[in-house]
Amino acid sequence: MAERISIVLIDDHSLFRAGVIQTLALDPQLDVVGEGGTGEQAIELAERLRPDIVLLDISMPGNGIEAARVIAAMPDAPRVIMLTVSEDDDDMISALEAGAVGYILKGIESLHLIAAVKSVAAGDSFVSPNLTLRLLSGVKEKATPRLLDSLSEQEQRVLRLVAKGMSNREAGEKLGILEKTVKFHMTRIMAKLKVNNRVSASLLAQKEWG
């Protein structure tokens, strides 16, 4: 059996939390180990329980985006996914810049939510599909094809694999390098492309390289 994925769920609506917990329980690999309703509780639970994933609302006491920023800066930080009703461009960009690697709208279907959580736990990023084009348009304002040309051959190979949805581990295995080396390349790639997260880098690569 695959290793279980531990999750902390933070939302200030207890009935919504109950529904999400019930949905995640449909997959035996997913294990909700803690829940709360404020940004402060999110930080405390992330520090104490060390989950693999923190699912965070944006609009709640304590500000979900600020909580995401604190959690993402922790040593061996959990991977943060925003689960929100907000389709606001500024909220989405702010969350990703704060360190979130997922941005999911609350209307998502149950099986798609499960798939998104498992994908992020495996090292990928996820943005609700109907928001992707909006995010891409913002990325295009910051980066141009010339910036992609500034990447070394190895960096381009890494980015092409990540843009196809591979985790750092999978990309490393494909290229015959260590996972931490892939992480190092992704840090340099994001700096060269002037973007703040791997979602933006991947979207730019998909747009320009197909």
Summary of the structure (lengths in Angstrom):
residues: 210
radius of gyration: 16.8
end to end distance: 35.6
largest distance: 50.0
contacts: 690
relative contact order: 0.11
helix: 56%
strand: 14%
